[in-house]
Amino acid sequence: MNTLINKGVDESIPYFALESNGKPANIAEMKNGLSDFRQNFIMYFGKDVEYNFITAQKKISTNKQNSTPPNTTIVLLQFKNQKEFGVLQFLFDDNTKKILNFLPLEVKNPIPNMVIFYVIGLLGIIIPIFNVYVINRIRKSNLKRKWLKYIAIILLNFPTIIYNAVAGFSFKIVQFTFLGFGFSTMGYLNSTINLGIPLAGLYWFWKLKKLKNEKLIQPEDDLSQISPELV
């Protein structure tokens, strides 16, 4: 990207695989496409752009159309200027380590306020802390089959509130969230926090408190059973 934007199309050609599946690439068509992309990119974002690697992945699906082609890897790259960001998807040849093709997935999205994201994340840590606290209370109790209660607290955390740095808040009725909290920070687009309502943790917290109160309440003395000689 630095070579394409700051130098030119001709200097960028060596980074591309000029042959795919035994078929030579159309150099003239490639140059035209790169020239149009470069012109539009500079027009929208300028040359002072920062790039960040997001992830490299291979997709495997029963539907071949959704799978990554053999001997290739998908690489996602985030780019941004002072105000907007976007995401580019590159397809690399595993053998030559060169680019087969690339395309923009997201362009000109406003850079989100990550302070809100991190504040929500810090507040969300309260949920797994609470669940661990309840698990510890169960461990110290006289309850039977404690392992079933541990599993319930670990798994039964729903409905789930989802906060994405770009899309904002959303809601899912049932979604597995380990101990009620999960997060991802792979670029702005995939910066997500999952907050699961700790249903099982709340239930056993209430149950343990109820059992404790029942133990503290002693039955009143039955005066009818007291010997007359002692009255």
Residue pairs with C-beta under 8 A, 6 or more apart in sequence:
1 49
1 51
1 77
1 79
1 88
2 51
3 11
3 12
3 15
4 11
4 12
4 34
4 37
4 38
5 38
5 41
5 42
5 47
5 49
6 47
8 38
9 31
9 34
9 35
9 38
10 31
12 34
13 27
13 30
13 31
15 98
15 99
16 25
16 30
16 98
16 99
16 100
17 25
17 93
17 96
17 98
17 99
17 100
18 24
18 25
18 27
19 25
20 93
20 100
44 84
44 107
44 108
45 79
45 81
45 84
45 86
45 108
46 81
48 81
48 82
49 79
49 80
49 81
50 79
50 80
50 81
51 77
51 78
51 79
52 77
52 78
52 79
52 80
52 187
53 75
53 76
53 77
53 78
54 76
54 77
54 78
54 87
54 186
54 187
54 190
55 75
55 76
55 186
56 73
56 74
56 75
56 76
57 68
57 73
57 74
57 76
58 68
58 72
58 73
58 74
59 66
59 67
59 68
59 74
60 67
60 68
61 67
68 74
68 91
69 91
71 93
71 94
71 95
72 91
72 92
72 93
72 94
72 100
73 91
73 92
73 94
74 89
74 90
74 91
74 92
75 89
75 90
75 91
75 92
76 87
76 88
76 89
76 90
76 105
76 186
76 187
77 87
77 88
77 89
77 90
78 85
78 86
78 87
78 88
78 187
78 188
78 189
79 85
79 86
79 87
79 88
80 86
80 111
80 188
83 110
83 111
84 107
84 108
84 109
84 110
84 111
85 106
85 109
85 111
85 188
86 104
86 105
86 106
86 107
86 108
86 109
87 104
87 105
87 106
87 187
87 189
88 102
88 103
88 104
88 105
89 102
89 103
89 104
89 105
90 99
90 101
90 102
91 99
91 100
91 101
91 102
92 98
92 99
92 100
93 99
93 100
105 189
106 189
109 166
109 188
109 189
111 188
112 165
112 166
112 188
112 191
113 165
114 165
114 188
114 191
116 165
117 163
117 165
117 191
117 193
120 163
120 193
120 195
121 183
121 193
124 181
124 183
124 193
124 195
125 181
127 157
127 179
127 180
127 181
127 195
127 196
127 198
128 179
128 180
128 181
130 180
130 198
130 201
130 205
131 153
131 154
131 157
131 179
131 180
131 198
131 201
132 179
134 153
134 198
134 201
134 204
134 205
134 208
135 149
135 150
135 153
137 204
137 205
137 208
138 146
138 149
138 150
138 153
138 204
138 208
139 146
141 208
141 211
143 149
149 200
149 204
152 200
152 204
153 179
153 198
153 200
153 201
153 204
154 178
154 179
155 176
155 200
156 199
156 200
157 177
157 179
157 180
157 196
157 197
157 198
157 199
157 200
157 201
158 172
158 173
158 174
158 175
158 177
158 196
158 197
158 199
159 171
159 172
159 173
159 174
159 196
159 197
160 171
160 172
160 173
160 174
160 175
160 177
160 194
160 195
160 196
160 197
161 169
161 170
161 171
161 194
161 195
161 196
161 197
162 169
162 170
162 171
162 172
162 175
162 192
162 193
162 194
162 195
163 169
163 170
163 192
163 193
163 195
164 170
164 191
164 192
165 188
165 189
165 191
165 192
166 188
166 189
166 191
175 194
175 196
177 194
177 195
177 196
180 195
180 196
180 197
180 198
180 201
181 193
181 194
181 195
181 196
182 193
182 194
182 196
183 192
183 193
183 194
184 190
184 191
184 192
185 191
